[in-house]
Amino acid sequence: MNPTPTTHHTWCTAAHSDATACFHADLASLGVHLNGCPQVHRHLLTLYGAGASIHGFVATRLVTTLVVLGTLLGLVYWVL
């Protein structure tokens, strides 16, 4: 039989010793830092989200996107 995996961890970091025990003040300051980071870099996060959306659109429609871009470039070359 397969053992049931446990989801309870006794540490807060990647270290497996008691020397790295979690302190409430450390976790509180980490929470404050993580809440403040997105607000400082919100423009970069917006650009990252837009880039991810464009990448997802293009990646799922690669052949169609290449045909449309080729057609547009052909039309521009023909007009000029």
GROMACS elastic network, one bead per residue, 0.5 to 0.9 nm:
[ bonds ]
;  ai    aj funct       b0    kb
    2     5     6  0.88442   500
    6     9     6  0.80777   500
    9    12     6  0.77298   500
   10    16     6  0.85742   500
   10    21     6  0.88733   500
   11    14     6  0.75681   500
   11    15     6  0.74495   500
   11    16     6  0.67207   500
   11    17     6  0.78189   500
   11    18     6  0.79153   500
   11    20     6  0.75609   500
   11    21     6  0.66094   500
   11    22     6  0.73238   500
   12    15     6  0.80959   500
   12    20     6  0.76829   500
   12    21     6  0.70023   500
   12    22     6  0.59751   500
   13    16     6  0.77264   500
   13    20     6  0.71194   500
   13    21     6  0.83267   500
   13    22     6  0.81772   500
   15    18     6  0.85934   500
   15    19     6  0.86525   500
   15    20     6  0.67902   500
   16    19     6  0.86268   500
   16    20     6  0.78370   500
   17    20     6  0.61515   500
   17    21     6  0.78013   500
   18    21     6  0.54340   500
   20    23     6  0.89590   500
   22    25     6  0.86885   500
   22    26     6  0.71141   500
   22    27     6  0.71749   500
   23    26     6  0.53083   500
   23    27     6  0.63921   500
   23    28     6  0.86584   500
   24    27     6  0.51610   500
   24    28     6  0.60321   500
   24    29     6  0.86207   500
   25    28     6  0.50099   500
   25    29     6  0.61402   500
   25    30     6  0.85042   500
   26    29     6  0.52492   500
   26    30     6  0.61335   500
   26    31     6  0.85985   500
   27    30     6  0.50117   500
   27    31     6  0.61269   500
   27    32     6  0.86909   500
   28    31     6  0.50486   500
   28    32     6  0.63074   500
   28    33     6  0.86555   500
   29    32     6  0.50499   500
   29    33     6  0.61432   500
   29    34     6  0.86034   500
   30    33     6  0.50236   500
   30    34     6  0.60962   500
   30    35     6  0.85349   500
   31    34     6  0.51408   500
   31    35     6  0.60876   500
   31    36     6  0.85504   500
   32    35     6  0.51852   500
   32    36     6  0.61746   500
   32    37     6  0.87533   500
   33    36     6  0.51494   500
   33    37     6  0.61884   500
   34    37     6  0.53723   500
   34    38     6  0.73851   500
   35    38     6  0.65924   500
   35    39     6  0.75049   500
   36    39     6  0.54554   500
   36    40     6  0.64517   500
   36    41     6  0.89682   500
   37    40     6  0.52754   500
   37    41     6  0.63600   500
   37    42     6  0.82922   500
   38    41     6  0.52630   500
   38    42     6  0.54111   500
   38    44     6  0.89632   500
   38    45     6  0.72645   500
   39    42     6  0.51539   500
   39    43     6  0.86805   500
   40    43     6  0.82513   500
   41    44     6  0.53798   500
   41    45     6  0.62432   500
   41    46     6  0.86878   500
   42    46     6  0.60555   500
   42    47     6  0.86176   500
   43    46     6  0.50067   500
   43    47     6  0.62686   500
   43    48     6  0.85534   500
   44    47     6  0.50342   500
   44    48     6  0.60308   500
   44    49     6  0.85250   500
   45    49     6  0.60812   500
   45    50     6  0.85587   500
   46    49     6  0.50957   500
   46    50     6  0.61921   500
   46    51     6  0.85506   500
   47    50     6  0.50511   500
   47    51     6  0.60383   500
   47    52     6  0.85085   500
   48    51     6  0.50537   500
   48    52     6  0.60927   500
   48    53     6  0.85892   500
   49    52     6  0.50579   500
   49    53     6  0.61671   500
   49    54     6  0.86445   500
   50    53     6  0.50778   500
   50    54     6  0.61885   500
   50    55     6  0.84996   500
   51    54     6  0.51178   500
   51    55     6  0.59870   500
   51    56     6  0.84718   500
   52    55     6  0.50146   500
   52    56     6  0.60412   500
   52    57     6  0.85621   500
   53    56     6  0.51001   500
   53    57     6  0.61893   500
   53    58     6  0.86345   500
   54    57     6  0.50702   500
   54    58     6  0.60817   500
   54    59     6  0.83616   500
   55    58     6  0.51862   500
   55    59     6  0.57817   500
   55    60     6  0.84647   500
   56    59     6  0.51811   500
   56    60     6  0.62113   500
   56    61     6  0.85760   500
   57    60     6  0.55755   500
   57    61     6  0.63191   500
   57    62     6  0.83845   500
   58    61     6  0.50844   500
   58    62     6  0.54006   500
   58    63     6  0.88373   500
   58    64     6  0.86687   500
   58    65     6  0.65086   500
   59    62     6  0.52615   500
   59    63     6  0.89699   500
   59    65     6  0.89028   500
   60    63     6  0.87153   500
   61    64     6  0.54510   500
   61    65     6  0.59287   500
   61    66     6  0.85939   500
   62    65     6  0.51130   500
   62    66     6  0.61520   500
   62    67     6  0.86679   500
   63    66     6  0.51289   500
   63    67     6  0.62343   500
   63    68     6  0.86651   500
   64    67     6  0.51180   500
   64    68     6  0.61658   500
   64    69     6  0.85601   500
   65    68     6  0.51462   500
   65    69     6  0.60695   500
   65    70     6  0.84580   500
   66    69     6  0.51016   500
   66    70     6  0.59610   500
   66    71     6  0.84702   500
   67    70     6  0.50457   500
   67    71     6  0.60524   500
   67    72     6  0.85680   500
   68    71     6  0.50788   500
   68    72     6  0.61470   500
   68    73     6  0.85802   500
   69    72     6  0.51086   500
   69    73     6  0.61092   500
   69    74     6  0.84782   500
   70    73     6  0.51239   500
   70    74     6  0.60239   500
   70    75     6  0.85723   500
   71    75     6  0.61354   500
   71    76     6  0.85973   500
   72    75     6  0.50781   500
   72    76     6  0.61525   500
   72    77     6  0.85579   500
   73    76     6  0.50815   500
   73    77     6  0.60987   500
   73    78     6  0.85115   500
   74    77     6  0.50949   500
   74    78     6  0.60418   500
   74    79     6  0.85759   500
   75    79     6  0.60473   500
   75    80     6  0.85246   500
   76    79     6  0.51880   500
   76    80     6  0.61347   500
   77    80     6  0.52925   500
